Amino acid sequence: MDLTVVLVLCLSLLLLFSLWKQSHGRGNLPPGPTPLPILGNILQIDFKNINKSLTELSKIYGPVFTVYLGMKPTVVLHGYEAVKETLIDLGEEFSGRRRMPVNVKANKGLGVIFSNGKTWKDTRRFALMTLRNFGMGKRSIEERVQEEARCLVEELRKTNGAAPCNVICSVIFQNRFEYRDADFLILMEKFNENFKLASSLGVQICNMFPILTDFMPGSPNKAIKNIIYIKNYILEKVKEHQESLDINNPRDFIDCFLIKMEQEKNNSQSEFIIDNLLATATDLFAAGTETTSTTLRYGLLLLLKHPEVAAKVQEEIESVIGRHRSPCMQDRSRMPYTDAVVHEIQRYIDLVPASLPHAVTCDVKFRNYLIPKGTPILPSLSSVLHDKKEFPNPEEFDPGHFLDKSGNFKRSDYFMPFSTGKRACVGEGLARMELFLFLTSILQNFTLKPHVDVKEIDTSPLVSGIGRVPRFYKLSFIPV
């Protein structure tokens, strides 16, 4: 027998033994499709629409099943009950984060989104406390959002587009950007590009085979360069803050972090170091800009496609708010239809279909399975947001999903676009406020006019991997 054939057979046997050991020697994992050597189940998954593939597999293997993305098993949670039982009822055990090679290379596992263990707990606790101190969930932050909404409206009178991210900018950096500021435009371009790159084939291959990260051309390197560019920008801001820091009068998040660094400078185990400041500020910046602006862009596209919905929102705005004052959060309780539209936009667009991958922090007994520590977990938020029993005709855009028979707003436990449990989005409260106030401010002042026939408007996503990105479109803002 040819030596090459013998080597290939030996390698295949070793790989098969490795896979068998993973699935049988390290716990009792849920059932799933049989993996191939090295590749696992990746040939059975459409990476342009991962969630569709997971839904099809759930029909065969049930709401909790195992897929191999490369050589490592990943446990998929499909449906409300499975997601609730893990992320909420067993929140601590399922609060880990799967290591993402691109982020590890760019941020060294620091920050608040992709960190784990003590780093994550200390950083998240500090971030939540600091954001609350700067008004998160309070009247003061609402006033910032209202002011930004007014700026956005004025910009839309002059141009046909702008990005709603200045509220989180003012919390992190103290000051806001002008919409035509060159630095602002470049930063938004980097964030926008990385949101798309996260779903690219190259980045997903690196997530499955981390060893390839240093050798994979294209999107992984581009994503890393973008993160480094953003961190370098933030570093310059940090240096400016260090020169003018007043420990008795912190101006923003960076000041607070610098003060914490000074307080813990003699603690060798402290998480409050300059690298973590840069990573955390980048995370907050990304979470507070790209996700909100993408949701708003997608929301405007849906309102173009459904002008009858936009018109009904405008009727409610006219009835409750009128034309002579800015919308405020107190209005929301008297605007059930508008509230339902904002919720339905988030449900329908399904921005991050499978959440960001979790990991179990210890060996976990769940249902009849034993999931070993460190096993990646993929919670299908899409399966919850598109549950047919909770939301009839889930593939249709219908604000009625959040209204009762009397037209009152109807809450749903299945509404979890920000994920749920201990890893839920830190800025959820701010994002909800921004979406309501930005959309009502826009529709208070403008009628949306598409540049093509409504029938030609395509609301399916341009990209649908880790994140869903709307297609490019043009519209005009016609003053009311």
C-alpha positions in Angstrom: 0.0 0.0 0.0 1.2 3.5 -0.9 2.8 5.3 2.1 0.6 8.4 1.4 -2.5 6.3 1.6 -1.4 4.7 4.9 -0.6 8.2 6.4 -4.1 9.5 5.3 -5.8 6.5 6.8 -3.9 6.8 10.1 -4.7 10.5 10.3 -8.4 9.9 9.6 -8.5 7.2 12.3 -6.8 9.5 14.8 -9.3 12.3 14.0 -12.3 9.9 14.3 -10.9 8.7 17.7 -10.5 12.3 18.8 -14.1 13.1 17.8 -15.4 10.0 19.6 -13.5 10.9 22.7 -14.9 14.5 22.6 -18.5 13.2 22.3 -18.3 10.2 24.6 -15.4 10.9 26.9 -16.3 14.4 28.1 -19.8 14.2 29.2 -23.1 13.1 27.8 -23.9 15.6 25.1 -27.3 16.0 23.4 -27.8 14.2 20.1 -27.0 15.6 16.8 -25.9 14.9 13.2 -22.8 12.7 12.8 -19.7 14.9 12.3 -17.1 14.4 9.6 -13.4 14.3 10.6 -11.9 17.8 10.9 -14.9 19.5 9.2 -17.5 18.4 11.7 -21.0 19.3 10.5 -20.1 22.5 8.6 -21.2 20.9 5.3 -24.7 20.6 6.7 -24.9 24.3 7.7 -25.6 27.2 5.4 -23.4 29.9 6.8 -25.2 32.6 4.9 -28.3 31.7 6.9 -27.2 29.7 9.9 -30.5 30.0 11.7 -32.4 28.3 8.9 -30.0 25.4 9.1 -30.4 25.2 12.9 -34.2 25.2 12.6 -34.1 22.3 10.2 -31.8 20.3 12.5 -34.0 21.0 15.5 -36.9 19.3 13.6 -34.8 16.1 13.6 -32.9 16.3 16.9 -35.2 18.4 19.2 -34.8 21.7 20.9 -31.4 20.8 22.4 -28.8 19.3 20.1 -25.1 19.2 19.3 -23.3 20.3 16.2 -19.6 20.2 15.5 -18.4 23.5 14.0 -15.0 22.1 13.0 -13.7 19.6 15.7 -15.4 21.2 18.7 -18.9 20.3 19.8 -21.4 23.2 20.2 -24.7 22.8 22.0 -27.6 24.5 20.3 -30.7 25.8 22.2 -33.8 26.1 20.1 -37.0 27.6 21.3 -38.2 29.6 24.3 -38.2 26.9 26.9 -34.6 25.7 26.2 -33.3 29.3 26.1 -35.1 30.3 29.3 -34.0 27.2 31.2 -30.4 27.8 30.4 -29.8 31.6 30.2 -32.2 32.5 33.0 -32.8 29.5 35.3 -29.1 28.4 35.0 -27.8 31.8 34.2 -24.5 31.5 36.1 -23.6 28.2 34.6 -24.3 29.4 31.1 -22.8 32.9 31.5 -19.4 32.1 29.8 -18.4 33.5 26.4 -17.0 31.4 23.7 -13.5 32.6 22.7 -13.7 34.4 19.3 -10.2 34.3 17.7 -10.5 37.7 16.0 -11.4 39.3 19.2 -8.8 37.4 21.2 -6.1 38.6 18.7 -7.3 42.3 18.8 -8.5 42.6 22.4 -6.7 39.8 24.3 -10.0 38.6 25.8 -10.5 41.9 27.6 -13.6 44.2 27.5 -17.1 43.5 28.5 -18.6 41.6 25.5 -16.1 38.7 24.9 -14.3 38.4 28.3 -14.8 35.7 30.8 -14.5 35.0 34.5 -13.2 37.7 36.9 -12.3 40.0 34.0 -15.9 39.9 32.7 -17.6 40.2 36.1 -15.5 43.1 37.4 -15.7 45.0 34.1 -19.4 44.4 33.6 -20.2 45.5 37.2 -18.1 48.6 36.8 -19.6 49.4 33.3 -23.2 49.1 34.6 -22.5 51.2 37.7 -20.8 53.9 35.7 -23.4 54.1 32.9 -26.1 54.4 35.6 -24.2 57.1 37.3 -24.2 59.0 34.0 -27.9 58.7 33.7 -28.7 55.4 32.1 -32.4 54.8 32.8 -32.7 58.3 34.3 -34.1 61.6 33.1 -30.6 63.0 32.3 -29.9 60.4 29.7 -33.3 60.9 28.2 -32.5 64.6 27.7 -29.3 63.6 25.9 -31.3 61.3 23.6 -33.9 64.0 23.0 -31.2 66.6 22.1 -29.6 64.0 19.8 -33.0 63.3 18.1 -33.4 67.1 17.5 -29.9 67.2 16.0 -30.7 64.2 13.8 -34.0 65.8 12.6 -32.1 69.0 11.7 -29.5 67.0 9.8 -32.2 65.1 7.9 -33.6 68.4 6.8 -30.2 69.0 5.1 -29.2 65.5 4.1 -30.8 62.1 3.6 -29.0 60.2 6.3 -27.2 60.2 9.6 -26.2 57.8 12.3 -27.7 57.9 15.8 -24.7 57.1 18.0 -23.8 60.4 19.7 -25.5 59.6 23.0 -23.1 56.8 23.8 -20.3 59.0 22.4 -21.1 61.7 25.0 -21.2 59.1 27.8 -17.8 57.6 26.8 -16.0 60.8 25.5 -17.9 63.6 27.2 -18.6 65.4 23.9 -20.7 64.4 20.8 -19.6 64.4 17.2 -20.9 66.5 14.4 -22.5 64.2 11.8 -20.1 65.4 9.1 -17.0 65.1 11.4 -14.3 63.2 9.5 -13.3 61.1 12.6 -16.9 60.3 13.2 -17.5 59.1 9.7 -14.4 56.9 9.6 -15.3 55.3 13.0 -18.8 54.6 11.9 -17.5 53.1 8.7 -15.2 50.8 10.7 -18.0 49.6 13.0 -20.4 49.1 10.1 -17.8 47.1 8.2 -17.0 44.9 11.2 -20.7 44.1 11.8 -20.8 42.8 8.2 -17.4 41.0 8.5 -18.5 39.1 11.6 -20.8 37.1 9.3 -18.2 36.6 6.5 -17.0 33.1 5.6 -13.4 34.0 6.5 -14.2 35.1 10.1 -16.5 32.1 10.6 -13.8 29.7 9.4 -11.4 31.3 11.9 -14.0 30.9 14.7 -14.1 27.1 13.9 -10.4 26.7 13.2 -8.6 29.3 15.4 -5.2 28.1 14.2 -6.0 29.6 10.8 -6.5 33.2 12.1 -2.9 34.2 11.4 -2.9 32.8 7.9 -6.4 33.6 6.6 -6.4 36.5 4.2 -9.1 39.0 3.8 -11.9 39.6 6.3 -10.3 38.4 9.6 -7.3 40.7 9.1 -9.5 43.5 8.0 -11.7 43.1 11.1 -8.6 43.1 13.4 -7.2 46.2 11.6 -10.5 48.0 12.1 -10.6 47.2 15.9 -7.0 48.4 16.2 -7.8 51.6 14.4 -10.7 52.3 16.8 -8.6 51.4 19.9 -5.9 53.8 18.7 -8.4 56.6 18.3 -9.7 55.9 21.8 -6.1 55.8 23.1 -5.6 59.3 21.9 -8.8 60.4 23.8 -7.5 58.6 26.9 -4.2 60.5 26.7 -6.2 63.8 26.5 -8.3 62.7 29.5 -5.2 61.9 31.5 -3.8 65.4 31.0 -7.0 67.1 32.3 -8.3 64.5 34.8 -10.0 65.8 37.9 -10.5 62.9 40.2 -13.3 64.8 42.1 -15.2 65.6 39.0 -15.3 62.7 36.5 -16.7 63.8 33.1 -17.4 60.5 31.4 -16.7 56.8 31.3 -13.0 57.2 30.5 -12.4 59.5 33.5 -14.2 57.0 35.8 -12.0 54.1 34.5 -8.8 56.2 34.9 -9.8 57.0 38.5 -10.5 53.3 39.2 -7.1 52.4 37.7 -5.4 54.9 40.1 -7.3 53.4 43.1 -6.1 49.9 42.2 -2.6 50.7 40.9 -1.1 48.6 43.7 -3.3 45.6 43.1 -1.5 43.2 40.8 -4.7 41.3 40.1 -6.7 44.3 39.1 -8.7 44.2 35.9 -8.5 48.0 35.6 -5.6 48.4 33.3 -5.2 50.5 30.2 -5.7 47.6 27.7 -9.0 46.8 29.4 -10.1 50.4 29.2 -9.4 50.5 25.5 -11.2 47.1 24.9 -14.2 48.1 27.1 -14.6 51.5 25.6 -14.5 49.8 22.1 -17.2 47.3 23.2 -19.5 50.0 24.6 -18.9 52.2 21.5 -19.7 49.2 19.2 -22.8 48.1 21.2 -24.1 51.6 21.5 -23.6 52.7 17.9 -23.8 49.9 15.3 -26.6 47.9 16.7 -28.9 51.0 17.2 -28.1 52.5 13.9 -28.6 49.2 12.0 -31.9 48.7 13.8 -33.0 52.2 12.9 -31.9 51.8 9.3 -33.8 48.5 9.0 -36.8 50.0 10.8 -37.0 52.9 8.2 -36.8 50.3 5.4 -39.8 48.4 6.9 -41.8 51.6 7.3 -41.1 52.4 3.6 -42.4 48.9 2.7 -45.4 49.4 5.0 -46.6 53.0 4.5 -49.9 52.2 6.2 -48.0 51.4 9.4 -46.0 54.7 9.2 -49.2 56.6 8.7 -50.8 55.1 11.7 -47.8 55.9 13.9 -48.0 59.5 12.6 -51.7 59.7 13.6 -50.8 58.5 17.1 -48.0 61.1 17.3 -50.3 63.8 16.2 -52.9 62.8 18.7 -50.6 62.3 21.7 -47.6 64.7 21.1 -48.6 67.1 18.4 -46.0 69.1 16.4 -44.8 71.6 18.9 -42.8 69.6 21.4 -40.3 66.8 21.4 -41.4 63.2 22.1 -40.5 61.9 25.6 -40.5 58.5 27.2 -43.7 59.3 29.2 -45.5 59.4 25.9 -44.8 55.7 25.2 -47.5 54.5 27.7 -50.1 56.5 25.7 -48.8 55.3 22.3 -49.4 51.6 22.3 -49.3 51.3 18.5 -46.0 53.1 18.2 -44.6 51.0 21.0 -45.8 47.9 19.2 -44.1 49.0 16.0 -40.8 49.6 17.7 -41.0 46.1 19.3 -42.1 44.5 16.0 -39.2 46.1 14.1 -36.7 44.5 16.6 -38.6 41.1 16.5 -38.8 41.0 12.7 -35.3 42.0 11.8 -33.8 39.5 14.3 -30.6 41.5 14.5 -28.3 38.8 16.1 -30.2 35.5 15.3 -28.1 33.2 17.5 -26.9 35.7 20.0 -23.2 35.8 20.6 -22.0 32.3 21.5 -22.0 31.5 25.2 -20.0 28.8 27.0 -20.7 26.8 30.1 -18.5 27.8 33.1 -18.5 24.4 34.7 -19.7 20.8 34.0 -23.5 21.3 33.8 -26.3 18.7 34.2 -29.1 20.0 31.9 -32.2 17.9 31.3 -30.7 14.4 30.7 -27.3 15.6 29.5 -24.0 16.4 31.0 -22.3 19.4 29.2 -18.6 19.7 30.0 -17.1 22.9 31.1 -16.1 25.2 28.3 -18.5 23.7 25.8 -19.7 26.5 23.4 -23.5 27.2 23.6 -25.5 28.7 20.7 -28.9 30.1 21.9 -31.2 30.6 18.9 -32.9 34.0 19.7 -34.4 33.8 16.3 -36.4 30.6 17.3 -37.8 32.6 20.2 -38.6 35.8 18.3 -40.2 33.8 15.5 -42.1 31.3 17.6 -45.4 30.6 15.7 -47.5 30.1 18.8 -46.5 33.4 20.4 -46.3 35.4 17.1 -48.8 34.1 14.5 -47.3 34.4 11.0 -43.9 35.3 12.4 -42.3 35.9 9.0 -44.8 38.8 8.4 -44.1 42.3 9.7 -47.2 42.9 11.9 -47.3 45.3 14.9 -50.4 43.4 16.0 -48.0 40.8 17.4 -47.6 43.2 20.4 -51.3 44.4 20.6 -54.2 42.8 22.4 -57.8 42.8 21.0 -58.5 46.2 22.5 -55.4 47.8 20.9 -53.4 48.0 24.1 -49.7 47.2 24.1 -49.1 43.5 24.9 -45.8 42.4 26.5 -44.2 39.1 25.7 -41.6 37.0 27.5 -40.5 35.9 24.0 -39.2 39.4 23.2 -35.5 39.0 23.7 -33.6 40.8 20.9 -31.0 41.9 23.5 -30.6 38.3 24.6 -31.4 37.5 28.2 -29.9 36.5 31.5 -26.5 37.5 32.8 -25.1 38.2 29.3 -28.0 40.4 28.2 -26.9 43.7 26.5 -25.5 46.2 29.0 -27.1 49.1 27.1 -30.5 47.6 26.6 -32.3 50.4 28.4 -30.5 53.1 26.4 -31.1 51.3 23.1 -34.9 51.0 23.8 -35.1 54.7 24.6 -33.1 55.7 21.5 -35.2 53.6 19.1 -38.5 55.0 20.5 -37.4 58.6 20.6 -35.5 58.6 17.3 -38.3 57.0 15.3 -41.1 59.1 16.8 -39.0 62.3 16.2 -38.4 61.3 12.6 -42.0 60.5 11.9 -43.2 63.6 13.8 -41.3 65.8 11.3 -41.1 63.8 8.1 -43.0 61.5 5.8 -40.8 58.8 4.3 -40.8 58.5 0.5 -39.1 55.6 -1.2 -37.2 56.0 -4.5 -38.7 52.8 -6.0 -42.2 51.3 -6.1 -43.2 49.8 -2.7 -43.5 46.4 -4.3 -39.8 46.5 -5.3 -38.6 47.1 -1.7 -36.8 44.0 -0.5 -36.8 43.7 3.3 -34.8 40.5 3.4 -31.3 41.0 4.9 -28.2 41.6 2.7 -26.1 39.6 5.2 -27.5 37.0 7.6 -24.8 35.3 9.6 -23.9 36.4 13.2 -25.7 39.6 12.4 -28.4 40.6 9.9 -27.8 43.7 7.9 -30.4 45.5 5.7 -30.0 46.0 2.0 -28.9 49.4 0.7 -31.8 51.7 -0.2 -32.6 55.4 -0.8 -35.4 57.5 0.6 -36.4 61.1 1.0 -37.5 62.7 4.2 -40.4 65.0 3.2 -41.2 67.6 5.9 -44.6 67.2 7.4 
